[in-house]
Amino acid sequence: MKKNDIFIGIYILCAILFLIVPLPTGLLDLLMAFNIGIAFVILFTALFSTDVLQMSSFPTLLLFTTLFRISLNVSSTRNILSKGYAGEVVNAFGQFVGGGNIVIGAIVFIILIIVQFMVINKGSERVAEVSARFTLDAMPGKQMAIDADLNTGAITDKEAQARRKKIQDESSFFGAMDGATKYVKGDATAGLLITLINMVGGLVTGMLFLNMDATAALNNYALLTIGDGLVSQIPSLIISLSTGIVVTKVSSETETGDLLVGQLFSIPKVLYIVGGAMIVLGLFTKLPTLVFVIYGVAFVITARSIQSKIEVSKVENEVSEVETSAEEIRKPENVVQLLNVDSIELEFGYGIIPLADANQGGDLLDRVVLIRRQIALEYGCVVPTIRMRDNIQLNPNQYIIKIKGIQVSDGEILFDHYMAMNPGYVEEEITGIPTFEPSFHLPAIWITESQRERAESFGYTVVDPPSIIATHLTEVIKQHLDELLTRQDVQNLVNNLQENNATVVTELIPKLMGIGEVQKVLQNLLREGISIRDLVTIFETLADYAATTRDTDVLTEYVRQSPSIKRFISSKYFPANTQTNVVTLDPKIEQEIMNSVKQTEQGSYIAIDPEKNQRIMKSVKDEVEKLENLGGNPIIITSPIVRMYFKRMTKDYFNDLIVISYNEIESNVEIQSVGMVTI
């Protein structure tokens, strides 16, 4: 066992034994002196600690010291009643503090009880209760503020974790202090009752068993009882004061002494006024002239001294700022930080700042946090931190989205307006400002708050500005997920998978494939909107086929045809119990494509005649328009071996074209061919 554990164990054990075993007066003197010393240690530790969490064990400490003090009280009571003597400490407090007078000692004791019970304990109890309540109520807001700072890059993950732990510790501490103050309050009450019992018990013992008259018994036992009460009550008062200091301590890195003195004597004007008032009272009233004038002059001198220090400090700060500016100009610029490129940035004009400022009721930061969570659940990859910053060069209501430092999209909103979109079946028209929804470029109308309820009753889809920005940002991130996935991200995914599926990871990496090759397969999947959340299936499929081919495009096709990915594709594009319209690819075109595939060491490419390629693309455009007119998604079905080459041919012409092979469709899916791409 550690020394500290042994000390605490002996401390608690002694407190329990003292309730049972009689103590000799000499040992009792030592323990009472030790109790007073411990009380002073607690007082000054509470006073000079810079943070309440430095006294996080204070509630437990209150319980231990209260029990120990009461056990000494019981032991001294036993000695007073049995021997008429409880040691030199009790006797000294009764004679010296009480002045050898029962009335004076009783009054001093009662005053201590009143101060402790009515002032310190009652105030501390109320402050602890309110602090606990407000700390618990503020926890959600503090957690959201930490998430916002983490999301904007103001703090690191490690700093965010430390802040969250501090919030939880503060909540636990103030909750425990709310209950621990009851120990102090009960201790004061118990001290008063024990003293009264000692007084009555001493009178009875002296008169009945020691044949003393009432006056002699009162003089002897009353002084001892008061001395015993004072010995217990003074440490109790010190502990109560410590409790008050802890629960009222301001969260600051400055010690309490520096904080109080610095704030109390920081304004020279106040000290000048106080000094003048003291001098006037001393000179023109019957109050002691010398005393008040001395204090007044002292306040004036202190004010002058503080004012001089403030002026000197101001000059020093100005000089320091000039020197710092000059030094910044002279020293070589640190351009290393300028080389860092944020993966995702959202910049906005000053008119959108209220939407991102939680203090003004904005929830855009919270929505950005939810975007990362949503994409992690939907696609199985962690989106990099999204940097948000205002840009005065933009229009007030404009925002832009950057991927790796390059702008890829933008939008504009109207503050205090809502965007209403016709889903296609609403015939009633509403007045507003025509615009386009930025995510999907659909026609929309800006309407005011007063028109919102009416538009919703007609069937319009009505969204607020934060939702517009969040949706736009989400769609842009989805479109660029493949290029946002770095090798380090893949390594992190591998590390996470290895915790529970070490076998498949060990089999695949690095024996069959490297991190870069796995990255290319995952990027191929994300590029076409396929979730990589089921990494186990993806890695097992790669382990099955990587021994026969290192072509990442071919391996991607094998992964797409695996059972779980196949189900994902079918459920995403072919709703259950619904017939889906599709377009097929002419077998002649498929054969033409396969004949045009050229293999190289770096992979394969398609060398098809440009004129023939244009005719194929025109046919694709016609068939896709036919599907869209029928209200369906632009889906083209091909044979498995052709799918990846045909997708590669069309990606520069049709961003949203969905190309699926027959092997990627579940057998229970109902599809209807409404056309064929042909030439």
N, C-alpha and C positions, 0 to 999 in steps of 0.2 A: 504493500500500500504506500501511497505518497504521503509525505509529511503533512501536507495540507489536509488530506482526507483524515489522517489520524487526529489532527488538531480539532477539526470540526466534529468528529465523532466523540472525542473526549468532552468537548464543550457541551454538546447536547446531552450526553450521558450524565455529566455532572449536574446539569440543570434538573434532570429527572431524579437523581439520587438525593439532591439537597432537599427535595420535597419530602423525603422519607427519613433520611439519616440525619441525626443531630450533628451540628458542626461546632467545634471548639471556637471560642471567641477570637483567638489569634488567627485561625484560618479564615474566619468570617471577615476580619479586617482586611486581609489580603485580597479576598474575592471582591469585596465592595470597592476597594481602590482600583482593582482591575476593571470592574464594571464601569466606573467613572472614566477611566482611561479609554476604554473601548468607545464610550459615548462621544468623547472628544474626537477620537479618530474618525468616526462616522460623520460628525459635524463638519470637520474641516475638509474631509474628502468630498462631501457633497458641495461644499462651498467653492472649492477650487477645481472641480471637474468641469470640463468645457462642453460636455455633451451628456444628456440624461442617460444615454446608453452605456456610458462609462460606469454607471451605477445600476446596471441592468439586474443585478442580484439584490437590489435594495428591498423588494417585497419579502424575499426569503430571510434577509438579514433582520428585518423588523420582527418577524416571527421568532427567530432564534433569540434575539436580545430581550424581547418581551418575556419569553419563557424563563430565561436565565435570571432576569431581574426579579420576577415574581418568586422564583425558587429561593433567592437570597432573602426576599421579604418574609417568606414563610420560616426560614431558618432563624432569622433575627427575632421574629415574633416568638418562636419556641424558646429562645434563650431569655427574652425579656420576661415571659410569663413564668418560666421555670427557675431562673437564677436571679432575676431582677437586674441583669447586666447583659449587654449584647456586644461588648467590645469597645475599643477606643474610638473607632470611627463614628459609631452611632452616638456615643457619649459626647464626642467633640461637636458634632452637628447640633445636638440638643443644647449644649452649654454655650457654644460660640455663636452659631447662626441664630439661635433663639435668645441669646443674651442671658441665659440662665433664668429666663422668665417664661412662665407657662403661657401667659396671654400674648406676649410678643411672638413666641415660637408658633403658637396656634394661628395668629394672624398672618405671619409670613407663609406658613404652610397653606392656609386657605387662599392667599393671594396667588401662590404658585399654581394651585389647582385651578383657580378661575382663569388665569392667563393661559394655562395649557389647554384646559377643557373648552372654554368658551371662545378663545381667540384663535390659537394656533391650530388645534385639532379640528375645530369646526370649519375654519377657512381651508385648511389642507384637504379635508374630506370633500368639500364642495369643488375645489379646483381640480382634484383628482377625478371626480365624477364627470365634470364638464370636459376635461382633457381627454378622458377615455372615449366619451361620446363623439366629440369632434374628430378625434383621430380615426375612429372607425368609419365615420361618415365621409371623411376626406380620402380614404384609401382608394376607392374607384377612380377618383379624379387624379390622384397622384400616379396611379398605375397607367392611366391613359396618357398623362404627361410624359412619363418615361417612354412609353411606346412611341409617342410622337417624336421625342428627341432621338430615339434610336432609329426611327424611320427616316428622319431628315439627316441622319449622319452626325448629329451634334455630339453623340456619345457612342461608345463601343458596346458590343454585347457584354463584355466583362463589367463595364461601368453600369450598364443597365441592370445586370444581375445583382451587383452590390447595392444599388439603390433600392431594388425590390426587397432585398433582404433587410435593409435598414427600415423600410416602411413596415414590414412584418414584425420586426423586433420592437419598433416603437409602439405598434398596436398592442402587442403582447404585454409590453412593459406598463403602459398606461392602464390597460385592462386589469393587470395584477395590482397596480398601485391603488386602483379604485377600491379593491377589496382589502388591501393591506392597511389602508388608513384606519380601518375598523379596529385593527390590533392596537394602534396607538390610542384611539378613543377609549377602547375597553380597558387598556392599561391604566389610564388616568382614573377611570371609575373604580377599578379594582384597588388602586392605591388609596383612594379616599375611604372606601369601605374597610380595607384592612386596618387603616389607622384608627377608625372609630371602634372597630372590634378590639384592637389592642388597648385602647383607652379604657373601655368597659371591662375587658378581661383583666387588665392590670389592677384596676380598683377592686374588683372582686377577689383576685388572688391576694393582694396585700391585706385587705380587711379580714378575709375569712381564714386564710392559711398562715399568714405571717403576723397576725394580731396587731396590725398597724391601724392607726386611726385614719379617718377619711382624708385629712389634710396631708399627712405624711405619705399615704399611698398615692394621692394625687400628684404631689411634688415629685416623687420618685418615678412612678410609672408614666406620668404624662410627659415629662421631659424626655424619657427614653423613647416613648412612642412617637413624639414629635421628631426627635432626632432620627429615628428609624424611617419615619415618613419622608423627611427631607433627604436622607441618603438615597432613598429609592426614587423620590420625585424629581430631584435635580437631574440625574441621568435620563429619566423619562422625558423631562422637559427638553433636554438637549436632543434626544432622538426625535421628539415631535418637531423641534425647530429644523432638524435635518430633513425630515419628511416634507415640511413646508418649502424648504429651499429646493429640493429635488423636483417637486411637482410644479413649482412656479418658475423653474429655470428656463430661460429663453434658449432656443436652439442656436448656439453661436460657437464660433471657434475661439472666442475670447473668454478668459477666466472671469468669474463673476465679479471679483474685486475690481479688475481693470474696467469691466463693462459698466458697473455702477458708478464708480468715481468718474470715469470718462464721460458718461452721459449726464451726471449730476453737475459737474463743473466744466462744461464744455462751452457755455455761452457767457462771455464776459459781461454783457448787458445785464443779465440776471443778477450776477454777483455785485455789480455796481449798485443796482437798485436795493438789494438786500443790505449791503454795507451802509448805504445812506440811511435806510430806514432804521437800522440798529443804532447809528450815531444820533439820529433825531430822538429816538426813544430814550437814549441815555442822557441827552442834554436837556430835554424839555419835559420830562416826566419824572415821577418820584422813584423810578426804577434805579438800581445801582448804576451810577454814571460810569465809573471806571470799567466795570465788567462789560457793559454794552458798547462803550466807545472802543474798547480794545477789540471786541469781536467785529465791530463795524469796520475799523481800520484794517483788520486782518482780511476781511472779505474784499475790500477795495484793492489791497495789495495783491491778493490772489487773482482778482479780475484783471489787473494791469499785467501781471505776469503771464496769464493765459493768453491775453490779447497779443502780447509781444511774440509769444511762441507761434500763434496762428499767423501773424504777419510774416515772421521768418519762414515758416513752413510754406506759405504761399509763394514767397520769392524763390525758395529752394525748388518747389515743384515746377515753377515756370522755367527756371534755369535747366532743371532736369529734362523737361519736355523738349526744350531747344536743343540740348546736347543729344538727346535720344534721336530727334529728327535728323540732326546733322550726322550722327553715327549711322543711321539707317541709309542716308544718302551715300555716305562714303564707303560703306562695306559692300562687298560683292553680293549681288542679288542671288538668293537661293532659288534657283529655277527648278530644282528637283521636284518640288511639290506641284509645279505647273505641268509636269509630265503625266500626272494621274488623270485618267478619263473616267467619268462616272458612266456606268452602264446605262442607267435610265435617269433622265432629268425631266422635271415638270417645271417650266418657268411660266410666270403669269404677271400680268400688269397689276398696278396698285389697286385697281378697282375690285380685284378678286381676293385681295388680302383678307378681308373679313370672313371669307369662306374657309380660309386655312387657319385663322386665328381662333383658338379655343376660347380665349378670353372674351371674344365678341360673339360667341355662340356658334362659330363655324365647326363643322365636323369633317372637313375634307381630309385632314390627317388621319382620322379614324377610318375613313373609307379606304385610304391608301393601304393601311395595315390590313384591312379585310381583303383587299385585292391580292396581296401576296398569299394570304391564307387560302383564298378561293382557288388560285392557280396551282398552289401546292396540292390541294385535294383533287383538282380536276385533271391536272397534267403530270403530277408526280415530280415536279422539279421546283427548286427554290429560286424565286425571283430575286435578283440582287436588290440591294437597298435603293429605294427610289428617292432621289434628291429633289427637294422642293425648294424653290427660291423665287423671290420677286425680281422682276426685271423692268426698270423704269424706261427702257428703250421700247418696250412693247406698248401697244394701245392699252388703255386702262382695263378694258374687258377682254383682252386677248390672252390666250395661253398657247404655248408651244410644247411639243413633246420631242425630246431628243433621245436617240439611241447611240450610245458611245460617242457623244459629243456632236452628232450631226442631227439636224432637225428632220424629222420624218413625217410630222403631222402638226396641224394647228387647229384652233377653233376660237370662237368668240361667243360670249354669253352676254345676257342682259341681267344685271343684278336686280333683285326684287321682281323678276319675271319668271314665268314658267313656260316650258316648251310643250306644245300640244301637237300630237301627230295623229293623223287619220289612219287607222289600221286597214282601211280599204273599203269598209262597208258603211261608214257613217255618211249620210247625205246632208245633214244640217251643217251649215257653214257658220264659223265664228270669226269675228273681226280680230285682227292682230297684225303683227309685223312678220311678213313672210321670211323664211329662212330655210336652212337645211340642217338636218341632224348630222353632227360631225362624224360619228362613228360609221354609219352606213350610208351617209349622204342621201337620206330620205327627206322629202319635202315636209316642212313643219311650220308652225306659227308661234311667235312669242305672244303670250297673253299675260294679263295682270292677275294679281291674287283674287280680285273680285270676279274674274271670269273662270276661275279654276273649277269651281263646283259645277257650273253650267256645262263646261266642256266635258267633264267626266260623266255627267248625266247623259250627254249625247253619245258617249262611247269613245271619245278621244283618249289616247294615251298621254297622260300629263306627267312630266318629270321636272324636278327642280334643278337648278344650276349645278350643285355638287354632284348629283347623280349623272348629269350629262358629262361632266369632266371625268368622273370615275369610270363610267362606261367606255368613254373614248380611250382613256388610258389603258383599260383592261384589254380592249380589242387590239390596240397597237402592240401591247406586250405579247399577246397571243400570236400576232403575225410575225414577231421577231424572236420568239422563244428559242428557235434553233441557233441563232447567232449569239444569244445571250448565254447559252450553255457552254461554259468553258471547260478546259481539261480539269481545272481544280474543282469545279462543280461535280464533274463526273467522279473524280477521286473521292469527294465527300460522299457521294451516293454509294460508291463501292464500299467505303469504310462503314457506312450505316448498314448496308446489306450484309456485310461480313460478320456482324455481331451475331446474327441468327442463322445465316446461310453461308458459313465459311467454305463448305465443300465446293459449291458451284463457283464461287469466286476464285478459289485456289485452282480449280480445274481450268478456268478460262483465262485468268490474268496472272502472270504474263506469259503462260505457256503457249496459248493459242492466239491471243490478241493483246495488243497494247492499249493503254488508256486512250490514245488518239484514235485508234480504229473503233473502239467502243463509242467514243464521242461522235464519230461520223454516223454510226448507225442510229444513235439516239437523236441526233440532229435531223436525220432523214425522217424519222417518225414524227418528231415535233413539227417539222416543216409542213406536214400534211395533217396536222391537228390530231395525231394519235398520242394518247396518254402513255407515258413511260413509268407510271406508278407501279405497275406489276413488273418490277425489275427481275424478280425470280424467274418468271417465265421467259423474259427476254434473254437473260443470261443463260438459262438452260438451253434455249433454242440456238443461241450463238455457239455454245459449247458443243452441240450436236453437229453443226455444219461448218464450223470454222476450220476443222481439220481438212476439209475438202476444198474450200475456197477462201481466199482472203479478200475477195471483192466485197466491199462494204455495201454496195448497192444490192448485190445478190443476197447478201446476208439479211439486209433489211426486208427483202421480199419474203424470206423464210420466216422472219419474226412476225410479219403481218399475217401470215397464214397459220400461226400457232393458235391453239384453241381459244385462249382467253383474249388475245388481241383480235381474233376473228369475231368473237362475240361483241367486243367493244365497237368494232367497225359496223357490224350489223345493227346493233342497238342505236348507234349514233345517227346513221343515215337511213335506216329502214325501220320505221315505227312498227310495233307489234300490232297484229290484226288489221293492218292497213296496207293496201296495194300501193306500191311506189312506182311512179313513172321513171323510166331510165332510157338512155340511148346506148345502142351497141356499136361496135366497131366492125366495119366490113372485113371479113377474113382476108380479102385481097390486100387491103391496106396493112393488116397485121403481117402478112407475108412480105410485103414490100419493106416494112420497117425492119423486120428480122434480117432481110437480105442486105440492108444498109448499115447494119451494126458492124463496127470495126473494133477489134480488140488490140489494145496496146498494153505495155507494162504498167502504165499509170491508170489503166481502166479502159472502159469502152466508151465509144461515142457513135453518133448517128451521122452518116454521110449520105443524106437523101437529097435528091434533086430539088433546088430551091423553088422551081415552078410547081412541082408536084406538092411540095410542102405547103405552098400558099393555097393550093386548091383544097388540101386536107383541112387547113385552118378555116377556110371559108365555109366548108361543110360543117365543121365543128360549131362555128358561130351560128349557122342557121339552125342546127339541131338544138343548141343550147337556148336560143330564143324561143324555140317551140316549147321546150320544157318550162321555161320561165312563164310563158303565156298560160300554161296549164297550172301554174302555181307551185311547181316543184323545184327541187334543187337541181343544179346542173351536174348530173351524175352520168358518167360514161362507163360502161362495163366492157372489159377486155379480157383476153386470155391471160393467164398468169405470167407467161414468159415475155409478153409485150408490155405489160402495164407500166413498168418503170421507165421504159424508153418512150412510150407515148406521153407519159406525164412530163418527162424531160423536154419533149418537143413543144408541149402546149404551155409550159409555165410562164414563158415570156409573153404570151398572148392573152391568157386567161388566168387571173390570179385566184379566182374562186372555183375553178373547175375541179370537180371531184372525180378521180379516176380509180376504179376499183376492179379487181380481178374476180373471176368466178369463184376462185378458191377462198376468197375472203368473205363470202356471203354464207350465212347459216342456211341450212336446208329448209327451215320453216318460214323463211322470208318470202313474201309475195311481191314479185316485181312484174312490171308490164313495160315491154319495149314499145316506145312510141316513135322510134326513128332509128336511122342507122347513118353513121358517118361513112361516106363513100365518095368516090371521085369518078 
